[in-house]
Amino acid sequence: MELSDYIRILRKNWLIILVCTLLGLGAAAGYSLTRTPIYESSSTVFVSTQTSGSVAELQQGSTFTQARINTYVGLVTTPIVMNPVIADLGLGITASELAQDVTASAALNTTLITITVENADPVLAADIANALAASLTTAVDSIEPAGENGRSPVKLSRVKDAQPALEPSSPNVPLNLALGTLVGLALGIGIAVLRTVLDTRVRTGRDVEQVTKAPIIGAIAFDPKAKERPLIVHADPLSPRAESFRALRTNLQFLDMGGRSSFVITSSVPSEGKSTTTINLAIALADAGKRVALLDTDLRKPKVAEYLGIEGGAGLTDVLIGRARVGDVMLPWGGRSLYVLPAGKIPPNPSELLGSKQMETLLDVLERDFDVLLCDAPPLLPVTDAAILARRTSGAIVAVSAGRTTRHQLQGAIDALDTVDAKVAGIALTMVPTRGPDSYYTAYGYGGGYGGYGYIQKETADKAAKGRKRKAPVATPPSSTSPTLEQLGFRSTRPTAE
């Protein structure tokens, strides 16, 4: 992963990271505020030897105390030292309970013993520390064997008395808050990375590249009103989504398909926008002056006639079974050089009809007599119709819904086409977000928007269109060099369907 990928992960999951950070901060604050403040007080005892003062005796005494210092440190938490303190201060606890709040230590190469006591009462903590220092001195005097002079060779002296602390030693609120924030932040980032790693949905072109080497020839911007206006190129030609279909049209024209120009547009699973992509692409090609044949080859759930608002009772099915001629059911649409062949009635054997010799002949005729032939086909994973058609055309354009289709589903669709030796002409990402890290503009190089390229806002265009009417151009009939359609009964004088 590159740095840009990590930045994208942070941008996509910033809310999760923020929530986890706040939860960590809140947990640390709650823990700190609910803890009883604990105060620390320390007293220091100096351990020395009682000698006559000669150099040799002083050296021996120093060695002796160094050897005994750890013994005295351990002696602090024993009942012989603690029981007198408990009795004197009236603590009402056992020696083992008091030992949990007491820490004794000695720095290396020193004869100083530090006794530290923790307690919720700062005054009591200081009193206990001082009492333990005094009790330790008495205990050592009583248990150490007396020397020749009748005195203990070791002497303990209090060199620092404990004082009541002014500030609690715990909880350390600033430290706890900082640690809680860091833990929450790390947890949020970890969850964000884990979500990204486990997310198998196709969101950007890089996800597509992990599945197939087929080029990405278009990225269709998401439109929340797509169901209300599916024919965006016709209804709102100045919108960014319409512009993305024109970009798809341009890229399609530069594909090297061996001189052929017939395409099957399909998808992995239903509801990926393949039908609206097919229709809008056909309109965009017709607007560019191309003579386009649009076939609804989805003989299971046809949508083309419904979207275009034309009669779909008779169509491709009738042509394939010999009930009608192409010219009787193929309709010009929208005052453009766009001719539509609806699906017709849903047959009981769609796959057999699409794989028939009649279908192959029809595709050859239409491909020869039109500049571009587009076939709206069913999804690849549920049925094999699109794979059958793709093998008989120049290639398949696979529509992939960004953020919905998984890499596994896309791989299955590509495998279905590879199985029948069909060529994948390209991938068209659909429903690409227009905002966020996976947005249409950010991920596909349109960061500057359309303002610098003469993009006209829809409101401006509407004002400019007031008071004048645009007359749709008359559809151009097939040329005289293509008699095959005329022989099939194709008539271009049929009134346009709006």
C-alpha positions in Angstrom: 0.0 0.0 0.0 1.2 3.5 -0.8 0.9 6.6 1.3 -2.1 7.8 -0.6 -3.9 4.5 0.3 -3.3 5.1 4.0 -4.6 8.7 3.6 -7.6 7.4 1.8 -8.2 4.9 4.6 -8.1 7.7 7.2 -10.4 9.9 5.1 -12.9 7.1 4.7 -12.9 6.0 8.3 -12.3 9.4 10.1 -15.6 9.1 11.9 -14.7 5.6 13.4 -11.3 6.9 14.3 -12.8 10.0 16.0 -15.4 7.9 17.9 -12.7 5.5 19.1 -10.5 8.4 20.2 -13.3 10.0 22.1 -14.3 6.7 23.7 -10.7 6.2 24.8 -10.6 9.7 26.2 -13.9 9.3 27.9 -12.9 5.9 29.4 -9.7 7.4 30.8 -11.5 10.4 32.2 -14.2 8.2 33.8 -11.5 5.9 35.3 -9.5 8.9 36.7 -12.6 10.6 38.1 -13.9 7.5 39.9 -10.6 6.6 41.5 -9.9 7.6 45.1 -7.0 10.0 45.3 -3.9 8.3 46.8 -1.1 10.3 48.5 2.5 9.3 48.9 4.9 10.1 51.7 8.4 8.9 52.2 10.9 8.9 55.1 14.6 8.0 54.8 16.7 6.0 57.2 20.6 6.1 57.2 22.3 2.8 58.1 25.8 3.1 59.7 28.2 1.1 61.9 29.4 2.0 65.3 33.2 1.6 65.4 36.1 3.1 67.1 36.9 5.1 64.0 40.1 3.5 62.6 40.4 3.3 58.8 40.3 -0.5 58.8 37.2 -0.6 61.1 35.4 2.0 59.0 36.1 -0.1 55.9 34.8 -3.2 57.6 31.7 -1.4 58.8 30.9 -0.1 55.4 31.2 -3.5 53.9 29.1 -4.9 56.7 26.3 -2.4 56.2 26.3 -2.9 52.4 25.8 -6.6 53.0 23.0 -6.1 55.5 21.2 -3.3 53.7 18.9 -5.6 51.7 18.0 -7.5 54.8 16.8 -4.3 56.5 14.8 -3.4 53.4 13.0 -6.7 53.6 12.5 -6.2 57.3 10.3 -3.1 56.8 7.2 -5.1 55.7 7.5 -7.8 58.4 5.2 -7.9 61.4 8.1 -7.2 63.9 8.2 -3.7 62.3 4.6 -3.1 61.4 2.7 -4.4 64.4 4.1 -1.6 66.7 3.1 1.0 64.1 -0.5 -0.5 63.8 -0.8 -0.4 67.6 0.6 3.1 68.1 -1.6 4.6 65.3 -4.7 2.5 66.0 -5.0 1.5 62.3 -7.1 -1.5 62.9 -5.6 -3.6 60.1 -3.2 -6.5 59.9 0.4 -6.3 59.0 -0.1 -8.0 55.7 -2.8 -5.4 54.8 -0.5 -2.5 55.7 2.3 -4.1 53.8 0.3 -3.7 50.5 0.6 0.1 50.9 4.3 0.2 51.9 7.3 0.1 49.7 10.9 0.0 51.0 13.9 0.4 48.7 17.7 1.2 48.8 19.6 2.8 46.0 22.6 0.9 44.7 25.9 1.4 46.5 24.2 3.5 49.2 23.2 2.9 52.8 20.0 4.8 52.7 16.6 3.1 53.0 13.6 4.9 51.7 10.2 3.9 53.1 7.2 5.0 51.0 3.6 4.8 52.2 0.5 5.2 50.1 -2.8 6.2 51.7 -6.0 8.2 50.9 -5.2 10.5 53.8 -1.9 12.5 53.2 -1.4 13.1 56.9 -1.9 9.5 57.9 0.5 8.4 55.1 3.2 10.7 56.5 2.6 9.4 60.1 2.8 5.8 59.0 6.1 6.4 57.1 7.7 8.1 60.1 6.4 5.4 62.5 7.8 2.7 60.3 11.2 4.3 60.2 11.2 4.6 64.0 10.0 1.0 64.3 12.7 -0.3 61.9 15.4 1.4 64.0 14.1 -0.2 67.2 13.7 -3.6 65.5 17.3 -3.6 64.1 18.7 -2.7 67.5 16.8 -5.6 69.1 17.7 -8.3 66.6 21.3 -7.5 65.7 23.8 -9.2 68.0 25.6 -6.9 70.4 29.3 -6.3 70.1 32.1 -6.5 72.6 30.9 -3.2 74.1 27.4 -4.5 74.5 26.0 -2.3 71.8 24.7 -3.3 68.3 27.4 -2.7 65.6 24.7 -1.1 63.3 23.0 2.1 63.9 19.9 3.4 62.0 19.2 7.1 61.9 16.2 9.0 60.4 17.6 11.5 58.1 14.4 12.6 56.4 11.0 12.7 58.0 7.9 12.2 55.8 5.7 15.2 55.1 2.0 15.2 54.1 1.7 15.4 50.3 0.0 18.4 48.7 -1.0 16.6 45.5 -2.2 13.1 45.0 0.2 10.7 43.3 -2.6 8.8 41.7 -4.6 8.8 39.6 -2.4 10.9 37.3 -5.2 12.5 35.4 -3.1 14.2 32.6 -1.2 11.0 31.9 -4.3 8.8 32.0 -6.1 11.2 29.5 -3.1 11.1 27.2 -2.8 7.4 27.3 -6.6 6.9 26.8 -6.5 9.2 23.8 -3.6 7.4 22.3 -5.1 4.0 22.9 -8.4 5.1 21.4 -6.7 6.6 18.4 -4.6 3.4 17.8 -7.8 1.3 18.2 -9.6 3.5 15.7 -6.8 3.3 13.1 -6.6 -0.5 13.7 -10.3 -0.9 13.0 -10.1 1.3 9.9 -7.2 -0.7 8.5 -9.0 -4.0 9.3 -12.2 -2.8 7.7 -10.2 -1.9 4.6 -8.4 -5.2 4.5 -11.5 -7.2 4.9 -13.6 -5.1 2.5 -13.7 -7.0 -0.8 -16.0 -4.5 -2.6 -14.8 -2.8 -5.7 -14.5 0.9 -5.0 -11.8 2.3 -7.2 -9.8 1.4 -10.3 -7.1 -0.1 -8.2 -9.6 -2.7 -6.9 -10.5 -3.6 -10.5 -6.8 -4.0 -11.4 -6.5 -6.7 -8.7 -9.0 -8.8 -10.7 -8.5 -8.1 -14.4 -6.1 -6.4 -16.8 -9.1 -5.1 -18.8 -8.9 -1.3 -19.1 -11.3 0.9 -17.2 -13.0 2.9 -20.0 -15.4 4.9 -17.9 -16.5 6.0 -14.4 -20.2 7.0 -14.2 -20.9 9.4 -11.4 -23.6 8.4 -8.9 -26.9 10.3 -9.2 -29.4 9.9 -6.3 -32.2 10.8 -8.8 -31.1 8.3 -11.4 -34.4 6.4 -11.1 -36.4 9.6 -11.8 -34.3 10.5 -14.8 -32.5 7.3 -16.1 -31.8 8.9 -19.5 -29.5 11.6 -18.1 -27.8 12.4 -21.4 -31.1 13.2 -23.0 -32.8 14.8 -19.9 -29.9 16.9 -18.6 -27.0 16.8 -21.0 -25.0 19.4 -19.0 -24.8 17.4 -15.8 -21.6 15.8 -14.6 -23.1 12.3 -14.9 -24.0 13.0 -18.6 -20.4 14.2 -19.1 -19.1 10.9 -17.7 -21.2 9.0 -20.4 -19.6 11.2 -23.0 -16.2 10.3 -21.6 -17.1 6.6 -21.8 -18.2 7.2 -25.4 -14.8 8.8 -26.3 -12.8 6.0 -24.7 -15.0 3.4 -26.4 -14.2 4.9 -29.8 -10.4 4.4 -29.1 -10.6 0.8 -28.3 -8.9 -1.5 -30.7 -11.4 -4.3 -31.4 -10.0 -5.4 -34.8 -12.2 -3.1 -36.8 -15.4 -4.4 -35.2 -17.8 -2.2 -33.2 -20.4 -4.4 -31.6 -20.5 -4.6 -27.8 -22.4 -6.5 -25.2 -22.9 -4.5 -22.0 -23.4 -6.7 -19.0 -22.6 -6.9 -15.3 -21.8 -9.4 -12.6 -25.0 -9.2 -10.7 -28.3 -7.4 -11.1 -28.9 -3.7 -10.3 -25.4 -2.5 -11.3 -26.8 0.1 -13.8 -26.0 -1.8 -17.0 -29.2 -0.9 -18.8 -29.0 2.8 -18.1 -25.4 2.7 -19.0 -26.2 1.0 -22.3 -29.0 3.4 -23.2 -27.1 6.6 -22.2 -24.0 5.4 -24.1 -26.1 4.8 -27.1 -27.6 8.3 -26.9 -24.1 9.8 -26.5 -22.8 7.9 -29.5 -25.8 9.0 -31.6 -25.2 12.7 -30.5 -21.7 12.3 -31.8 -23.1 11.5 -35.3 -22.7 7.7 -35.0 -25.4 5.5 -36.4 -26.2 3.3 -33.4 -28.3 0.1 -33.1 -29.4 -0.6 -29.6 -30.7 -4.2 -28.9 -32.4 -5.3 -25.8 -31.0 -8.8 -25.5 -32.1 -9.2 -21.9 -34.9 -11.6 -22.6 -35.5 -12.2 -19.0 -36.1 -8.8 -17.5 -36.0 -6.3 -20.4 -35.8 -2.6 -19.4 -34.9 -0.7 -22.6 -38.4 -0.2 -23.9 -39.6 0.9 -20.5 -36.8 3.5 -20.1 -37.1 4.8 -23.6 -40.9 4.9 -23.4 -41.5 2.9 -26.6 -43.8 0.0 -27.4 -42.0 -3.2 -26.5 -44.6 -5.8 -27.2 -42.8 -7.0 -30.3 -39.1 -7.0 -30.8 -36.1 -9.3 -30.9 -37.9 -12.4 -29.9 -40.3 -12.0 -32.8 -37.4 -11.5 -35.3 -35.5 -14.6 -34.1 -38.5 -16.9 -34.4 -39.5 -15.5 -37.8 -42.7 -13.8 -36.7 -41.6 -10.3 -37.7 -39.0 -8.6 -39.8 -36.4 -6.3 -38.3 -37.8 -3.2 -40.1 -41.2 -3.8 -38.5 -40.0 -3.8 -34.9 -36.8 -1.7 -35.0 -37.7 1.9 -34.1 -35.8 5.2 -34.5 -35.7 7.2 -31.3 -35.3 10.7 -30.1 -34.7 12.4 -33.5 -31.2 11.0 -33.5 -29.4 8.3 -35.6 -30.4 5.8 -32.9 -32.5 2.7 -33.7 -33.8 0.5 -31.0 -34.8 -3.1 -31.1 -36.8 -4.0 -28.0 -36.7 -7.4 -26.4 -40.3 -8.3 -27.3 -42.1 -11.0 -25.4 -40.2 -13.0 -22.8 -39.5 -16.5 -24.3 -39.2 -19.8 -22.4 -35.8 -20.4 -23.8 -33.7 -17.2 -23.8 -30.3 -18.8 -23.9 -31.2 -21.0 -26.9 -32.6 -18.0 -28.9 -29.5 -15.8 -28.2 -27.2 -18.7 -29.2 -29.2 -19.5 -32.4 -28.0 -19.1 -36.0 -30.7 -16.5 -36.5 -29.2 -14.3 -33.8 -25.7 -14.7 -35.3 -27.0 -13.6 -38.7 -28.8 -10.6 -37.2 -25.7 -9.4 -35.3 -23.6 -9.7 -38.5 -26.2 -7.7 -40.5 -26.6 -4.9 -37.9 -22.8 -4.7 -37.2 -22.2 -4.2 -40.9 -24.9 -1.6 -41.4 -24.5 0.5 -38.3 -21.5 2.3 -36.9 -21.9 0.9 -33.4 -24.0 -2.0 -32.1 -24.9 -2.1 -28.4 -26.5 -5.1 -26.7 -28.0 -4.8 -23.3 -27.5 -8.3 -21.8 -28.4 -10.0 -18.5 -25.9 -10.3 -15.7 -23.2 -12.9 -16.1 -23.3 -14.7 -12.8 -27.1 -15.7 -12.7 -27.3 -16.7 -16.4 -25.1 -17.4 -19.4 -26.9 -15.2 -21.9 -24.3 -12.4 -21.9 -21.4 -14.8 -22.3 -23.0 -16.4 -25.3 -23.6 -13.0 -26.9 -20.1 -11.6 -26.0 -18.5 -14.4 -28.0 -20.3 -13.3 -31.1 -19.5 -9.6 -30.8 -16.3 -7.7 -30.6 -16.3 -7.8 -26.8 -18.1 -7.2 -23.6 -18.2 -4.1 -21.5 -18.7 -5.1 -17.8 -20.5 -2.6 -15.6 -19.3 -2.7 -12.1 -21.2 -0.8 -9.3 -18.6 1.0 -7.1 -19.0 0.1 -3.4 -21.5 -2.7 -4.1 -19.9 -5.4 -6.3 -17.3 -7.5 -4.7 -14.0 -8.6 -6.2 -15.2 -12.2 -6.0 -18.3 -11.4 -8.1 -16.3 -9.5 -10.7 -13.8 -12.3 -10.9 -16.7 -14.7 -11.5 -18.0 -12.5 -14.3 -14.5 -12.3 -15.9 -14.1 -16.1 -15.6 -17.5 -16.6 -17.3 -16.3 -14.6 -20.3 -12.9 -16.3 -20.4 -14.6 -19.7 -20.4 -16.3 -19.0 -23.7 -13.2 -17.1 -25.2 -15.1 -13.8 -25.2 -13.0 -10.7 -25.1 -13.5 -8.2 -22.3 -13.4 -4.8 -24.0 -13.3 -2.8 -20.8 -14.8 -2.1 -17.4 -17.3 0.7 -16.7 -17.5 1.7 -13.1 -21.0 2.8 -12.2 -22.5 4.6 -9.3 -19.1 6.1 -8.3 -19.6 8.5 -5.4 -19.2 12.2 -6.1 -17.9 13.0 -2.7 -15.4 11.5 -0.3 -12.1 9.7 -0.8 -13.6 7.3 -3.4 -15.3 10.2 -5.3 -15.7 10.4 -9.0 -13.6 13.6 -9.0 -10.9 12.5 -6.6 -10.3 8.9 -7.8 -10.5 9.6 -11.5 -8.7 12.8 -12.1 -11.5 15.3 -12.2 -10.4 17.2 -9.1 -10.7 20.6 -10.8 -14.3 20.2 -11.6 -15.8 21.5 -14.8 -15.6 25.2 -14.1 -12.3 25.7 -15.9 -13.5 23.9 -19.0 -16.5 25.9 -19.8 -19.0 23.8 -17.9 -22.3 25.6 -17.9 -24.5 25.2 -14.8 -27.9 23.8 -15.4 -29.6 26.9 -14.2 -27.7 29.0 -16.7 -28.6 26.6 -19.5 -32.3 26.7 -18.5 -32.3 30.5 -18.7 -30.6 30.5 -22.0 -33.1 27.9 -23.3 -36.2 30.0 -22.4 -38.2 31.5 -25.2 -36.8 29.1 -27.9 -37.5 25.6 -28.9 -35.0 23.1 -30.1 -36.1 21.1 -33.1 -34.9 17.5 -33.1 -32.9 16.5 -36.2 -34.4 14.0 -38.5 -32.9 10.5 -38.1 -30.5 9.7 -41.0 -31.6 6.5 -42.9 -29.2 3.8 -43.7 -27.0 4.5 -46.7 -27.5 3.1 -50.1 -24.4 1.0 -49.7 -26.2 -1.1 -47.1 -29.1 -2.8 -48.8 -29.3 -5.6 -46.4 -31.4 -3.7 -43.9 -33.7 -2.6 -46.6 -34.1 -6.2 -47.7 -35.0 -7.0 -44.1 -37.8 -4.4 -44.3 -36.1 -1.7 -42.3 -37.8 1.7 -42.8 -36.3 4.9 -41.5 -39.5 7.0 -42.2 -41.2 5.7 -39.0 -42.0 8.6 -36.7 -39.7 9.2 -33.9 -40.6 7.9 -30.4 -40.2 10.5 -27.7 
